[in-house]
Amino acid sequence: RSLRHREGRRSVDQTSAVGASPGGPSAAARRTPLAVSSLILAAFALWTLWYVPRHAPDFRALSRVPIASLAGLFALAAAGVVCNGLFIRFALQAFRVELPAREWLSLTVATSLLNYATPLRGGMLVRAAYLKSRHRFAYTDFASTLAAMSLMLVLVQGLLGLAGQALLWRAGARVDVAALAFFAAGAAAAALLVFAPVP
């Protein structure tokens, strides 16, 4: 009876030990996103305190801009942020990383703000560190998604430049041949790298 009792206790202890070590993240891993978010918020607050007093004339000039124009500019900026965030979401899906809407949107906004507040587009570094700590997304994979985003931007901006030159030509204005060649070369090179089949 004593032997069976000890064996029963051992099996219970083993079962509880197995149940006590789930595959979920540790407490330190759960605290990492909160620390990163707090760091981003603190950096933005410090940047605001530094930037606004040094550019007070610019902010006073905004009071003379019509509200409709400001609303239009804000809508364009918001649309750009959403498009950027959707690109991040779809690009990470290729690596089987799913980001909810709240996460990819807040990550995009924080990256954009930190790109203005830090030198050398430091927001990208914060995004890479966040994805690494939160989703174990490798830095090499992040670099590949960043390169793909840059190629898409070059393609879109090249096409927009060609469209602008076409509008100038249609309006009777002089077309800049050098700019036309630059936009065409950039759009063609980006399209080749994006859509060419990989051997």
C-alpha positions as CSV (number, residue, x, y, z in Angstrom):
1,R,0.0,0.0,0.0
2,S,2.8,2.4,0.9
3,L,4.5,1.7,-2.5
4,R,1.3,2.3,-4.4
5,H,0.8,5.5,-2.4
6,R,4.3,6.8,-3.3
7,E,3.8,5.8,-7.0
8,G,0.4,7.7,-7.0
9,R,2.0,10.8,-5.5
10,R,4.8,10.6,-8.1
11,S,2.4,10.4,-11.0
12,V,0.4,13.3,-9.6
13,D,3.5,15.4,-9.2
14,Q,4.6,14.6,-12.8
15,T,1.2,15.5,-14.2
16,S,1.2,18.8,-12.3
17,A,4.7,19.5,-13.4
18,V,3.8,18.9,-17.0
19,G,0.7,21.1,-16.7
20,A,2.7,23.8,-14.9
21,S,5.0,24.3,-18.0
22,P,2.7,25.3,-20.8
23,G,4.0,26.3,-24.2
24,G,2.9,29.9,-23.8
25,P,5.3,32.8,-23.5
26,S,7.2,33.5,-20.3
27,A,6.5,36.5,-18.1
28,A,9.5,38.3,-19.5
29,A,8.3,37.7,-23.1
30,R,4.9,39.1,-22.1
31,R,6.4,42.2,-20.7
32,T,8.5,42.9,-23.8
33,P,5.7,44.4,-25.9
34,L,4.6,46.6,-23.0
35,A,8.2,47.9,-22.6
36,V,8.5,48.5,-26.3
37,S,5.2,50.4,-26.4
38,S,6.1,52.5,-23.4
39,L,9.5,53.3,-25.0
40,I,7.8,54.4,-28.2
41,L,5.4,56.6,-26.3
42,A,8.1,58.2,-24.2
43,A,10.2,58.8,-27.3
44,F,7.3,60.5,-29.1
45,A,6.6,62.7,-26.1
46,L,10.2,63.8,-25.9
47,W,10.3,64.4,-29.6
48,T,7.2,66.5,-29.4
49,L,8.6,68.6,-26.6
50,W,11.8,69.1,-28.7
51,Y,10.2,69.7,-32.1
52,V,7.2,71.9,-31.5
53,P,9.0,74.9,-29.9
54,R,11.7,74.9,-32.6
55,H,9.1,75.0,-35.4
56,A,6.5,77.3,-33.8
57,P,6.2,79.5,-37.0
58,D,5.3,76.4,-39.0
59,F,2.5,75.6,-36.6
60,R,1.2,79.2,-36.6
61,A,1.2,79.1,-40.4
62,L,-1.2,76.1,-40.3
63,S,-3.9,78.4,-38.8
64,R,-4.0,80.2,-42.1
65,V,-4.6,77.1,-44.2
66,P,-8.3,76.3,-44.9
67,I,-9.8,73.5,-42.9
68,A,-10.9,71.7,-46.0
69,S,-7.3,71.6,-47.3
70,L,-6.0,70.3,-43.9
71,A,-8.7,67.6,-43.8
72,G,-7.8,66.5,-47.3
73,L,-4.1,66.3,-46.4
74,F,-4.9,64.4,-43.3
75,A,-7.1,62.0,-45.2
76,L,-4.2,61.4,-47.7
77,A,-1.7,60.8,-44.9
78,A,-4.1,58.4,-43.1
79,A,-4.7,56.5,-46.3
80,G,-0.9,56.2,-46.8
81,V,-0.5,54.8,-43.3
82,V,-3.3,52.3,-43.8
83,C,-1.8,51.1,-47.1
84,N,1.6,50.8,-45.5
85,G,0.1,48.8,-42.6
86,L,-1.8,46.5,-45.0
87,F,1.4,45.8,-46.9
88,I,3.1,44.8,-43.6
89,R,0.2,42.5,-42.8
90,F,0.2,40.8,-46.2
91,A,3.9,40.5,-46.4
92,L,4.1,38.9,-42.9
93,Q,1.4,36.4,-43.9
94,A,3.8,35.0,-46.4
95,F,5.9,34.0,-43.4
96,R,2.9,32.7,-41.5
97,V,2.8,35.7,-39.1
98,E,-0.7,37.0,-38.5
99,L,-1.1,40.5,-37.3
100,P,-4.5,41.8,-36.1
101,A,-5.7,45.1,-37.3
102,R,-4.9,46.8,-34.0
103,E,-1.3,45.6,-34.1
104,W,-0.4,46.3,-37.7
105,L,-2.0,49.8,-37.6
106,S,-0.4,50.8,-34.3
107,L,3.0,49.4,-35.5
108,T,2.7,51.4,-38.7
109,V,1.9,54.7,-36.9
110,A,4.7,54.2,-34.4
111,T,7.2,53.5,-37.2
112,S,6.2,56.6,-39.1
113,L,6.5,58.8,-36.1
114,L,9.8,57.4,-35.1
115,N,11.1,57.8,-38.6
116,Y,10.6,61.6,-38.1
117,A,11.9,61.6,-34.6
118,T,15.1,59.6,-35.0
119,P,17.9,59.8,-37.5
120,L,18.4,57.2,-40.3
121,R,14.8,56.1,-40.1
122,G,15.1,54.6,-36.7
123,G,11.4,53.5,-36.7
124,M,12.4,50.6,-39.0
125,L,14.8,49.4,-36.3
126,V,12.1,49.6,-33.7
127,R,9.7,47.7,-35.9
128,A,12.3,45.0,-36.6
129,A,13.0,44.6,-32.9
130,Y,9.3,44.5,-32.0
131,L,8.6,41.8,-34.6
132,K,11.6,39.8,-33.4
133,S,10.6,39.9,-29.7
134,R,6.9,39.5,-30.3
135,H,6.6,37.1,-33.2
136,R,10.2,35.7,-33.5
137,F,10.4,37.3,-37.0
138,A,14.0,37.0,-38.2
139,Y,15.9,40.1,-39.1
140,T,16.8,38.7,-42.5
141,D,13.1,38.1,-43.3
142,F,12.4,41.7,-42.2
143,A,15.1,43.0,-44.5
144,S,13.5,41.1,-47.4
145,T,10.1,42.5,-46.7
146,L,11.6,46.0,-46.5
147,A,13.4,45.5,-49.8
148,A,10.1,44.4,-51.4
149,M,8.3,47.5,-50.0
150,S,11.0,49.8,-51.4
151,L,10.7,48.2,-54.8
152,M,6.9,48.7,-54.8
153,L,7.4,52.3,-53.8
154,V,9.8,52.9,-56.6
155,L,7.4,51.3,-59.1
156,V,4.4,53.4,-57.9
157,Q,6.4,56.6,-57.7
158,G,7.8,56.0,-61.2
159,L,4.4,55.5,-62.6
160,L,3.1,58.6,-60.9
161,G,6.0,60.6,-62.3
162,L,5.2,59.3,-65.8
163,A,1.5,60.3,-65.3
164,G,2.5,63.8,-64.2
165,Q,4.7,64.2,-67.2
166,A,1.8,63.1,-69.4
167,L,-0.5,65.6,-67.8
168,L,2.1,68.4,-68.4
169,W,2.3,67.4,-72.1
170,R,-1.5,67.3,-72.4
171,A,-1.7,70.8,-70.9
172,G,0.8,72.1,-73.4
173,A,3.7,72.5,-71.0
174,R,7.2,71.6,-71.7
175,V,8.1,68.0,-70.7
176,D,11.4,67.4,-69.0
177,V,13.1,64.7,-71.0
178,A,15.6,63.9,-68.2
179,A,12.8,63.5,-65.6
180,L,10.8,61.4,-68.1
181,A,13.7,59.1,-68.7
182,F,14.4,58.9,-64.9
183,F,10.8,57.9,-64.1
184,A,10.6,55.4,-66.9
185,A,13.9,53.8,-66.0
186,G,12.9,53.5,-62.3
187,A,9.5,52.1,-63.0
188,A,10.9,49.6,-65.5
189,A,13.7,48.4,-63.3
190,A,11.3,48.0,-60.3
191,A,8.7,46.2,-62.4
192,L,11.3,43.8,-63.7
193,L,12.6,43.0,-60.2
194,V,9.0,42.6,-58.8
195,F,7.3,40.7,-61.5
196,A,10.1,38.8,-63.2
197,P,10.0,35.0,-62.5
198,V,12.6,33.8,-60.1
199,P,14.7,31.0,-61.6
